[in-house]
């Protein structure tokens, strides 16, 4: 499994696809989350009120553990706001399919090279 996860991470890195890795159950389960928040942020595509949370959603937030820095954000945070924040970091279905194709095509190339 380590080889597959490493290959997937290298392929995403080679294609400049930001991602997070979460390892759980003593390494028995591994989750790779491609994300696009920084890219959207750099292009000015993230709504101001989401930036006000001062959260850069990464693996913990994508996994459902949201850390809010301000008391007023915590007090007024709702499930709808959580979904909105997670949507800002999520790839579209089309983008996710493309990432999958890159990884699976690359996995075959890595295997063929014997790495």
N, CA, C and O atoms as a DFTB+ gen file, in Angstrom:
460 C
 N C O
     1  1       0.830      -1.188       0.000
     2  2       0.000       0.000       0.000
     3  2       0.877       1.255       0.000
     4  3       0.543       2.241      -0.657
     5  1       1.984       1.226       0.724
     6  2       2.864       2.395       0.778
     7  2       3.348       2.780      -0.618
     8  3       3.446       3.964      -0.941
     9  1       3.646       1.790      -1.433
    10  2       4.105       2.059      -2.804
    11  2       3.010       2.754      -3.610
    12  3       3.284       3.721      -4.320
    13  1       1.780       2.271      -3.506
    14  2       0.661       2.858      -4.249
    15  2       0.387       4.295      -3.810
    16  3       0.186       5.184      -4.638
    17  1       0.383       4.507      -2.497
    18  2       0.129       5.855      -1.968
    19  2       1.258       6.794      -2.382
    20  3       1.009       7.926      -2.797
    21  1       2.493       6.326      -2.268
    22  2       3.638       7.141      -2.679
    23  2       3.590       7.493      -4.153
    24  3       3.864       8.629      -4.543
    25  1       3.236       6.497      -4.978
    26  2       3.118       6.753      -6.418
    27  2       2.032       7.794      -6.691
    28  3       2.238       8.718      -7.478
    29  1       0.878       7.643      -6.039
    30  2      -0.219       8.595      -6.241
    31  2       0.213      10.004      -5.843
    32  3      -0.072      10.966      -6.555
    33  1       0.897      10.127      -4.710
    34  2       1.359      11.439      -4.251
    35  2       2.378      12.028      -5.225
    36  3       2.332      13.223      -5.519
    37  1       3.285      11.214      -5.720
    38  2       4.282      11.709      -6.686
    39  2       3.606      12.176      -7.979
    40  3       3.987      13.197      -8.551
    41  1       2.606      11.427      -8.432
    42  2       1.903      11.800      -9.658
    43  2       1.179      13.133      -9.461
    44  3       1.237      14.007     -10.325
    45  1       0.501      13.285      -8.330
    46  2      -0.189      14.552      -8.079
    47  2       0.805      15.692      -7.954
    48  3       0.551      16.789      -8.452
    49  1       1.925      15.455      -7.303
    50  2       2.946      16.489      -7.171
    51  2       3.483      16.877      -8.554
    52  3       3.674      18.060      -8.834
    53  1       3.722      15.897      -9.405
    54  2       4.248      16.174     -10.746
    55  2       3.273      16.997     -11.580
    56  3       3.685      17.724     -12.484
    57  1       1.981      16.883     -11.278
    58  2       0.953      17.637     -12.007
    59  2       0.471      18.858     -11.219
    60  3      -0.560      19.449     -11.540
    61  1       1.232      19.224     -10.186
    62  2       0.929      20.412      -9.373
    63  2      -0.493      20.371      -8.806
    64  3      -1.222      21.362      -8.853
    65  1      -0.874      19.205      -8.267
    66  2      -2.188      19.036      -7.658
    67  2      -1.987      18.969      -6.145
    68  3      -1.501      17.962      -5.631
    69  1      -2.360      20.039      -5.425
    70  2      -2.228      19.998      -3.963
    71  2      -3.081      18.866      -3.389
    72  3      -4.168      18.573      -3.889
    73  1      -2.575      18.246      -2.346
    74  2      -3.296      17.142      -1.733
    75  2      -2.867      16.981      -0.282
    76  3      -1.817      17.466       0.139
    77  1      -3.705      16.294       0.455
    78  2      -3.415      15.964       1.835
    79  2      -3.541      14.460       1.988
    80  3      -4.316      13.816       1.281
    81  1      -2.774      13.906       2.918
    82  2      -2.808      12.474       3.185
    83  2      -3.169      12.267       4.650
    84  3      -2.593      12.896       5.537
    85  1      -4.119      11.388       4.891
    86  2      -4.510      11.011       6.250
    87  2      -4.290       9.519       6.395
    88  3      -4.855       8.726       5.641
    89  1      -3.474       9.136       7.360
    90  2      -3.195       7.727       7.641
    91  2      -3.904       7.383       8.941
    92  3      -3.715       8.053       9.956
    93  1      -4.721       6.336       8.907
    94  2      -5.464       5.953      10.111
    95  2      -5.336       4.452      10.350
    96  3      -4.771       3.720       9.538
    97  1      -5.868       4.023      11.470
    98  2      -5.858       2.604      11.843
    99  2      -4.466       1.995      11.733
   100  3      -4.282       0.925      11.152
   101  1      -3.485       2.700      12.303
   102  2      -2.086       2.235      12.317
   103  2      -1.565       1.934      10.911
   104  3      -0.760       1.023      10.721
   105  1      -2.026       2.696       9.946
   106  2      -1.554       2.536       8.578
   107  2      -2.379       1.577       7.741
   108  3      -2.068       1.355       6.571
   109  1      -3.420       1.006       8.320
   110  2      -4.258       0.069       7.563
   111  2      -5.149       0.787       6.549
   112  3      -5.566       0.202       5.550
   113  1      -5.435       2.068       6.821
   114  2      -6.269       2.860       5.907
   115  2      -5.567       4.177       5.617
   116  3      -5.054       4.836       6.521
   117  1      -5.553       4.545       4.359
   118  2      -4.928       5.795       3.936
   119  2      -5.909       6.525       3.020
   120  3      -6.491       5.940       2.106
   121  1      -6.073       7.811       3.291
   122  2      -6.947       8.651       2.485
   123  2      -6.108       9.744       1.854
   124  3      -5.321      10.402       2.535
   125  1      -6.275       9.937       0.556
   126  2      -5.596      11.030      -0.145
   127  2      -6.683      11.986      -0.622
   128  3      -7.587      11.600      -1.364
   129  1      -6.580      13.229      -0.188
   130  2      -7.574      14.241      -0.518
   131  2      -6.956      15.277      -1.451
   132  3      -6.232      16.156      -0.984
   133  1      -7.220      15.200      -2.758
   134  2      -6.781      16.312      -3.603
   135  2      -7.635      17.528      -3.259
   136  3      -8.828      17.394      -2.985
   137  1      -7.038      18.692      -3.272
   138  2      -7.815      19.896      -2.942
   139  2      -7.335      21.079      -3.758
   140  3      -6.269      21.042      -4.373
   141  1      -8.139      22.124      -3.752
   142  2      -7.855      23.252      -4.634
   143  2      -8.023      24.601      -3.940
   144  3      -8.138      25.625      -4.613
   145  1      -8.041      24.618      -2.622
   146  2      -8.321      25.858      -1.898
   147  2      -7.281      26.942      -2.188
   148  3      -7.639      28.081      -2.488
   149  1      -6.003      26.592      -2.099
   150  2      -4.950      27.594      -2.323
   151  2      -5.028      28.160      -3.741
   152  3      -4.832      29.356      -3.956
   153  1      -5.316      27.285      -4.699
   154  2      -5.437      27.720      -6.093
   155  2      -6.603      28.699      -6.247
   156  3      -6.465      29.745      -6.882
   157  1      -7.747      28.350      -5.663
   158  2      -8.912      29.239      -5.731
   159  2      -8.643      30.544      -4.984
   160  3      -9.048      31.621      -5.420
   161  1      -7.952      30.425      -3.851
   162  2      -7.629      31.609      -3.050
   163  2      -6.735      32.553      -3.855
   164  3      -6.973      33.760      -3.873
   165  1      -5.720      32.020      -4.516
   166  2      -4.790      32.831      -5.303
   167  2      -5.496      33.528      -6.471
   168  3      -5.110      34.627      -6.870
   169  1      -6.527      32.882      -7.014
   170  2      -7.268      33.460      -8.141
   171  2      -8.404      34.366      -7.682
   172  3      -9.133      34.912      -8.510
   173  1      -8.565      34.532      -6.356
   174  2      -9.624      35.383      -5.832
   175  2     -11.008      34.776      -5.952
   176  3     -11.999      35.502      -6.031
   177  1     -11.090      33.448      -5.967
   178  2     -12.362      32.767      -6.158
   179  2     -13.015      32.309      -4.857
   180  3     -14.102      31.731      -4.876
   181  1     -12.354      32.567      -3.723
   182  2     -12.923      32.180      -2.430
   183  2     -13.652      33.388      -1.860
   184  3     -13.101      34.486      -1.784
   185  1     -14.892      33.170      -1.463
   186  2     -15.691      34.271      -0.940
   187  2     -15.068      34.828       0.344
   188  3     -14.509      34.089       1.155
   189  1     -15.177      36.130       0.502
   190  2     -14.545      36.844       1.627
   191  2     -14.975      36.281       2.980
   192  3     -14.142      36.119       3.871
   193  1     -16.253      35.984       3.144
   194  2     -16.707      35.488       4.445
   195  2     -16.082      34.136       4.794
   196  3     -15.957      33.809       5.974
   197  1     -15.688      33.345       3.791
   198  2     -14.985      32.092       4.071
   199  2     -13.539      32.375       4.491
   200  3     -12.999      31.705       5.371
   201  1     -12.931      33.357       3.866
   202  2     -11.565      33.746       4.258
   203  2     -11.547      34.287       5.683
   204  3     -10.554      34.134       6.394
   205  1     -12.644      34.920       6.101
   206  2     -12.726      35.480       7.451
   207  2     -12.624      34.418       8.542
   208  3     -12.259      34.734       9.674
   209  1     -12.941      33.167       8.221
   210  2     -12.810      32.091       9.224
   211  2     -11.352      31.833       9.601
   212  3     -11.069      31.226      10.634
   213  1     -10.428      32.297       8.756
   214  2      -8.997      32.117       8.982
   215  2      -8.624      30.641       9.076
   216  3      -7.728      30.258       9.827
   217  1      -9.319      29.835       8.310
   218  2      -9.061      28.401       8.263
   219  2      -8.579      28.073       6.857
   220  3      -9.223      28.436       5.873
   221  1      -7.457      27.394       6.768
   222  2      -6.982      26.900       5.488
   223  2      -7.290      25.415       5.473
   224  3      -6.472      24.608       5.914
   225  1      -8.461      25.046       4.970
   226  2      -8.889      23.655       5.088
   227  2      -7.888      22.678       4.499
   228  3      -7.522      22.752       3.327
   229  1      -7.466      21.774       5.339
   230  2      -6.549      20.723       4.932
   231  2      -7.131      19.395       5.404
   232  3      -8.347      19.253       5.528
   233  1      -6.281      18.448       5.658
   234  2      -6.755      17.087       5.913
   235  2      -7.702      16.985       7.107
   236  3      -8.683      16.244       7.043
   237  1      -7.435      17.711       8.193
   238  2      -8.333      17.615       9.356
   239  2      -9.713      18.161       9.036
   240  3     -10.725      17.544       9.368
   241  1      -9.751      19.306       8.396
   242  2     -11.035      19.923       8.075
   243  2     -11.801      19.092       7.043
   244  3     -13.013      18.910       7.159
   245  1     -11.086      18.593       6.040
   246  2     -11.730      17.792       5.010
   247  2     -12.265      16.497       5.619
   248  3     -13.255      15.943       5.141
   249  1     -11.613      16.022       6.669
   250  2     -12.047      14.792       7.350
   251  2     -13.172      15.041       8.336
   252  3     -13.723      14.094       8.897
   253  1     -13.520      16.299       8.555
   254  2     -14.643      16.612       9.426
   255  2     -14.276      17.208      10.769
   256  3     -15.158      17.407      11.605
   257  1     -13.008      17.500      11.006
   258  2     -12.573      18.098      12.272
   259  2     -12.260      19.573      12.012
   260  3     -11.145      19.916      11.618
   261  1     -13.233      20.429      12.232
   262  2     -13.064      21.849      11.930
   263  2     -12.579      22.606      13.161
   264  3     -13.181      22.523      14.231
   265  1     -11.506      23.332      12.998
   266  2     -10.963      24.156      14.072
   267  2     -11.239      25.615      13.706
   268  3     -10.674      26.147      12.750
   269  1     -12.106      26.240      14.474
   270  2     -12.445      27.639      14.233
   271  2     -11.702      28.492      15.250
   272  3     -11.698      28.176      16.439
   273  1     -11.081      29.556      14.799
   274  2     -10.188      30.346      15.646
   275  2     -10.893      31.424      16.452
   276  3     -10.370      31.873      17.472
   277  1     -12.070      31.844      16.010
   278  2     -12.756      32.933      16.699
   279  2     -14.039      32.428      17.359
   280  3     -14.751      31.601      16.790
   281  1     -14.325      32.920      18.546
   282  2     -15.511      32.502      19.291
   283  2     -16.789      32.766      18.508
   284  3     -17.710      31.949      18.526
   285  1     -16.849      33.904      17.822
   286  2     -18.070      34.225      17.077
   287  2     -18.306      33.260      15.908
   288  3     -19.450      32.975      15.553
   289  1     -17.208      32.759      15.312
   290  2     -17.359      31.765      14.251
   291  2     -17.904      30.459      14.822
   292  3     -18.793      29.834      14.244
   293  1     -17.358      30.063      15.962
   294  2     -17.797      28.830      16.617
   295  2     -19.274      28.916      17.007
   296  3     -20.041      27.982      16.777
   297  1     -19.652      30.023      17.588
   298  2     -21.028      30.197      18.069
   299  2     -22.041      30.179      16.919
   300  3     -23.158      29.688      17.087
   301  1     -21.663      30.702      15.771
   302  2     -22.610      30.801      14.674
   303  2     -22.406      29.788      13.556
   304  3     -23.044      29.876      12.506
   305  1     -21.519      28.831      13.781
   306  2     -21.208      27.869      12.720
   307  2     -22.319      26.829      12.612
   308  3     -22.790      26.297      13.616
   309  1     -22.724      26.552      11.386
   310  2     -23.806      25.601      11.143
   311  2     -23.328      24.525      10.171
   312  3     -22.254      24.634       9.579
   313  1     -24.128      23.509      10.023
   314  2     -23.799      22.459       9.061
   315  2     -23.710      23.049       7.648
   316  3     -22.840      22.668       6.865
   317  1     -24.605      23.968       7.334
   318  2     -24.589      24.601       6.009
   319  2     -23.281      25.362       5.783
   320  3     -22.732      25.335       4.682
   321  1     -22.785      26.035       6.814
   322  2     -21.517      26.765       6.686
   323  2     -20.357      25.794       6.527
   324  3     -19.414      26.071       5.786
   325  1     -20.415      24.663       7.212
   326  2     -19.370      23.642       7.069
   327  2     -19.349      23.112       5.634
   328  3     -18.280      22.969       5.041
   329  1     -20.521      22.822       5.080
   330  2     -20.605      22.352       3.698
   331  2     -20.063      23.401       2.733
   332  3     -19.372      23.066       1.771
   333  1     -20.375      24.666       2.989
   334  2     -19.895      25.732       2.120
   335  2     -18.370      25.820       2.153
   336  3     -17.728      25.984       1.115
   337  1     -17.799      25.711       3.348
   338  2     -16.341      25.758       3.488
   339  2     -15.701      24.559       2.790
   340  3     -14.708      24.712       2.078
   341  1     -16.262      23.378       2.989
   342  2     -15.706      22.185       2.355
   343  2     -15.856      22.227       0.835
   344  3     -14.998      21.723       0.111
   345  1     -16.929      22.819       0.360
   346  2     -17.119      22.956      -1.087
   347  2     -16.037      23.846      -1.698
   348  3     -15.637      23.652      -2.846
   349  1     -15.571      24.814      -0.927
   350  2     -14.531      25.725      -1.429
   351  2     -13.206      25.011      -1.634
   352  3     -12.389      25.467      -2.434
   353  1     -12.966      23.909      -0.938
   354  2     -11.697      23.188      -1.084
   355  2     -11.826      21.968      -1.975
   356  3     -10.826      21.346      -2.333
   357  1     -13.043      21.627      -2.329
   358  2     -13.277      20.392      -3.072
   359  2     -13.159      20.601      -4.573
   360  3     -13.517      21.650      -5.108
   361  1     -12.656      19.589      -5.224
   362  2     -12.631      19.587      -6.675
   363  2     -14.045      19.312      -7.182
   364  3     -14.861      18.717      -6.478
   365  1     -14.322      19.741      -8.387
   366  2     -15.582      19.370      -9.014
   367  2     -15.502      17.884      -9.354
   368  3     -14.422      17.292      -9.340
   369  1     -16.642      17.294      -9.656
   370  2     -16.643      15.874     -10.025
   371  2     -15.748      15.638     -11.245
   372  3     -15.007      14.656     -11.303
   373  1     -15.827      16.544     -12.208
   374  2     -15.000      16.423     -13.418
   375  2     -13.504      16.485     -13.079
   376  3     -12.714      15.697     -13.596
   377  1     -13.126      17.419     -12.213
   378  2     -11.714      17.535     -11.810
   379  2     -11.257      16.279     -11.073
   380  3     -10.142      15.804     -11.290
   381  1     -12.106      15.742     -10.206
   382  2     -11.752      14.534      -9.461
   383  2     -11.569      13.345     -10.403
   384  3     -10.651      12.544     -10.220
   385  1     -12.426      13.227     -11.395
   386  2     -12.292      12.158     -12.382
   387  2     -10.959      12.301     -13.117
   388  3     -10.272      11.307     -13.351
   389  1     -10.593      13.526     -13.479
   390  2      -9.312      13.768     -14.153
   391  2      -8.134      13.355     -13.279
   392  3      -7.191      12.729     -13.762
   393  1      -8.183      13.703     -11.996
   394  2      -7.108      13.314     -11.074
   395  2      -7.019      11.793     -11.001
   396  3      -5.927      11.226     -11.033
   397  1      -8.168      11.141     -10.903
   398  2      -8.185       9.679     -10.871
   399  2      -7.552       9.071     -12.107
   400  3      -6.780       8.117     -12.015
   401  1      -7.884       9.628     -13.268
   402  2      -7.304       9.133     -14.522
   403  2      -5.789       9.310     -14.536
   404  3      -5.059       8.412     -14.957
   405  1      -5.317      10.472     -14.074
   406  2      -3.870      10.711     -14.013
   407  2      -3.182       9.687     -13.117
   408  3      -2.145       9.123     -13.465
   409  1      -3.786       9.465     -11.957
   410  2      -3.170       8.545     -10.997
   411  2      -3.152       7.121     -11.540
   412  3      -2.119       6.454     -11.503
   413  1      -4.292       6.655     -12.043
   414  2      -4.345       5.280     -12.509
   415  2      -3.510       5.066     -13.762
   416  3      -2.926       3.995     -13.931
   417  1      -3.437       6.052     -14.640
   418  2      -2.557       5.952     -15.800
   419  2      -1.103       5.964     -15.348
   420  3      -0.274       5.220     -15.872
   421  1      -0.800       6.814     -14.373
   422  2       0.559       6.904     -13.842
   423  2       0.956       5.675     -13.066
   424  3       2.115       5.265     -13.110
   425  1       0.012       5.074     -12.350
   426  2       0.302       3.851     -11.588
   427  2       0.764       2.759     -12.552
   428  3       1.706       2.021     -12.261
   429  1       0.098       2.663     -13.692
   430  2       0.496       1.663     -14.678
   431  2       1.890       1.933     -15.228
   432  3       2.666       1.005     -15.459
   433  1       2.201       3.207     -15.436
   434  2       3.521       3.567     -15.937
   435  2       4.586       3.275     -14.888
   436  3       5.668       2.793     -15.222
   437  1       4.286       3.565     -13.609
   438  2       5.240       3.294     -12.528
   439  2       5.501       1.781     -12.426
   440  3       6.641       1.351     -12.250
   441  1       4.438       0.991     -12.538
   442  2       4.577      -0.462     -12.450
   443  2       5.390      -0.984     -13.618
   444  3       6.237      -1.861     -13.445
   445  1       5.138      -0.452     -14.808
   446  2       5.869      -0.886     -16.001
   447  2       7.361      -0.580     -15.886
   448  3       8.194      -1.334     -16.390
   449  1       7.700       0.535     -15.219
   450  2       9.113       0.896     -15.030
   451  2       9.772       0.038     -13.951
   452  3      10.998      -0.029     -13.853
   453  1       8.925      -0.624     -13.134
   454  2       9.472      -1.456     -12.076
   455  2       9.832      -0.678     -10.825
   456  3      10.638      -1.144     -10.019
   457  1       9.248       0.502     -10.648
   458  2       9.551       1.294      -9.450
   459  2       8.536       1.026      -8.370
   460  3       8.622       1.601      -7.285
